[in-house]
Amino acid sequence: MATEKTRLPVEFLATVAAGAEPGSAAARMVAEQARGVADSQQGGPLLAALLAKPYRDSAPAWLLEAAVANGLRQSESEYEYLAGSTSLVVLALIHPDCDPVLRADALRRCSDRRLGSLGTADRPVGLCAAVADELRRRVPQPVHMTPELLKEPTPAQVVLRTGRLHDAVFEAAVALLPDGLDRARLEDEDSGAWSDRIRAAFDSWGHMWSAVLEQHPNRHSQLIDRTAGTTANRVIRDQLLGSVPWTVEPKLLRQIALDDLSGFGAAMLTTRICGFLQDGSSKEEARQRFAAELSALDETDRKDIEFLYLRDDVFDTDWGTDSAVSWVSHAADGRWRLILNPAEAKPAYGDPHTWRSHPDELADLGRHFAETAVQALRTWKPKDLYGISTASDLRWVRDMLVHLPELTPTVEATVRLVIRDARRSRSGAQSYDYKSQEDRRQFDELLDAITRIGADPAPQPPATRRTALGNPEEVTVRSLSAVTTEVLDAYLDRHAGDDALVEKALLSVAWHGHRSQPAFASVLARHSDPQHAVHTLTHELRLRLGGNPANREAWAREVLALPDCPDETVLALPAWTALKARGHRYNSTHPTVIALVEAALGDDLHAWQRFADSPISNSGPTAWLRLGDILTAAADGTAWPKPPGSR
């Protein structure tokens, strides 16, 4: 079937309609043309132009019906929405002559996704009220949350994927979201399967709320207020804190975070009560001893402690003694993880998210968490025979050390015990399961980070502990080359007077030639005998630096850039590298090297020929032959030297 066309260009007709007066011949002509092509794609712009101007106040029923039909007929894409077709439907549905029956029928024919687009904040109140009514028709009441609803969402979930919804539509959609879990046990469902099902549904509920909260960042306080006293309120707070904290207004994020930390008190009290019981006291004595603190808890926490540990059929108190550590461990591994490590808040691809909270505000929250974690650290005891075994057992310790304002001797002493306990598990059997291997990788990284922080006894601010380098005697040139200028400078400041460390830092400047700062000369100035240090390092370069040609070239470049660099130091450079060292112009050799070669060989043709036949090279052991040794052998006609020793 051929596509219908107007007898005049659509662009022309739309322009005429935009300027035509109601009832004018031009308006009637365009309407007649539009009527003939109302069902086609090119009819949409004409219908929209007519409703926008000449038929804005009064329109025949056929025009409104045609506009709705044409707009709804346009296909929708999950990723590219046809805004024009939606605008056409809106023009028809908000028209004063639009029949309520037509409006209701049109909304019923809309997809869930288009229904959301019709209910945005810029739409008239009447239309948004009708959208809310249609949504309530589609979802008479909320359903229980299940994992399947993440793949096949309800209309309320789909509508909330649209940003800037009108208040009426937003309220209606939120009220109809899946709410709560179906805790009734299914037929033939054992306790393990029931527990797994409830856990999966609860996790899915969190994912659902996370998507809503990220899409509507200006509604966070509203959602917290409207769900007060419900389980959903706890889920929303956890998602704001742990899943999308970068979207949260700073004051609200701080309030949620500090409210969350207040929950640590119940865990700490549980640990103390269980310790009291393990020391031989009776449950009645425990009730009396901790009566005031129990009464200060909220009703839920108090009943949980009394039910679990102060009844005759008491649970194993070993579980309770770990409550404080378990609380901070789960927090650091879950809902606090991004606040404590803001750089980890990033999508699968692209740059990290931009936070609404200032870094100083996040650092202050990290300090509050760290001070809470110190309380838990005081209750920490070594694990069983195999020691600490998972990354979550260590993450809270690393985060605590990073964010504490000051590391006290007591904290350092306990952390050393944690390190010792963790090292016991490193020698355990290795798993070939991917998840276990990934946890082991994270475990090793965290343990190494904790060890480095503990190995550097000098005071250091929290901001630098995340990249702690450890004991200066054990730090390597390669590890120094990987840190930022600020971290390296702070490390050298903390260990002022350590010439061996300064020498490692000098070599790190040349590692792979990647570092441009700090300036080589500024690091060298920290040494007690700069000239002797540079000469010794250059003479022992293969042993002290090693690596590829880029390492040698970077070292030579830095040495030759030093003011008044002694000739004997230049002669100690690898010969090939020295001859390649760039001079004042591109593709030229450094003038100092040229002068030394000419001075050594003079006008002796045989010396120059021997020099040309020397065994120097760009790679391999002979790449390390020193310029001075080669020049001496060439000038004197003696045997070529052997390459210096390697590591």
HELIX and SHEET records of a PDB file:
HELIX    1   1 VAL A   10  GLY A   19  1                                  10    
HELIX    2   2 ALA A   25  GLY A   36  1                                  12    
HELIX    3   3 GLY A   43  ALA A   52  1                                  10    
HELIX    4   4 ALA A   61  ARG A   73  1                                  13    
HELIX    5   5 ALA A   83  LEU A   93  1                                  11    
HELIX    6   6 PRO A  100  ARG A  109  1                                  10    
HELIX    7   7 ASP A  112  LEU A  118  1                                   7    
HELIX    8   8 VAL A  125  ARG A  138  1                                  14    
HELIX    9   9 GLU A  148  LYS A  151  1                                   4    
HELIX   10  10 PRO A  155  VAL A  159  1                                   5    
HELIX   11  11 ASP A  167  ALA A  175  1                                   9    
HELIX   12  12 SER A  191  GLN A  215  1                                  25    
HELIX   13  13 PRO A  217  ARG A  219  5                                   3    
HELIX   14  14 HIS A  220  ARG A  226  1                                   7    
HELIX   15  15 THR A  231  GLY A  242  1                                  12    
HELIX   16  16 PRO A  245  THR A  247  5                                   3    
HELIX   17  17 PRO A  250  SER A  262  1                                  13    
HELIX   18  18 PHE A  264  GLN A  278  1                                  15    
HELIX   19  19 LYS A  283  ARG A  289  1                                   7    
HELIX   20  20 ALA A  291  ALA A  296  1                                   6    
HELIX   21  21 GLU A  299  TYR A  309  1                                  11    
HELIX   22  22 THR A  317  THR A  321  1                                   5    
HELIX   23  23 SER A  323  ASP A  333  1                                  11    
HELIX   24  24 ARG A  337  LEU A  340  1                                   4    
HELIX   25  25 PRO A  342  GLU A  344  5                                   3    
HELIX   26  26 PRO A  359  LEU A  377  1                                  19    
HELIX   27  27 SER A  392  HIS A  403  1                                  12    
HELIX   28  28 PRO A  409  ARG A  426  1                                  18    
HELIX   29  29 TYR A  434  ALA A  455  1                                  22    
HELIX   30  30 PRO A  462  ARG A  465  1                                   4    
HELIX   31  31 VAL A  477  SER A  481  1                                   5    
HELIX   32  32 THR A  485  ARG A  494  1                                  10    
HELIX   33  33 ASP A  499  ALA A  510  1                                  12    
HELIX   34  34 TRP A  511  GLY A  513  5                                   3    
HELIX   35  35 PHE A  520  LEU A  524  1                                   5    
HELIX   36  36 PRO A  530  HIS A  539  1                                  10    
HELIX   37  37 LEU A  541  ARG A  544  1                                   4    
HELIX   38  38 PRO A  549  LEU A  560  1                                  12    
HELIX   39  39 ASP A  567  LEU A  571  1                                   5    
HELIX   40  40 ALA A  575  LYS A  580  1                                   6    
HELIX   41  41 PRO A  591  LEU A  601  1                                  11    
HELIX   42  42 LEU A  605  ALA A  612  1                                   8    
HELIX   43  43 PRO A  621  TRP A  624  5                                   4    
HELIX   44  44 LEU A  627  ASP A  636  1                                  10    
END                                                                             
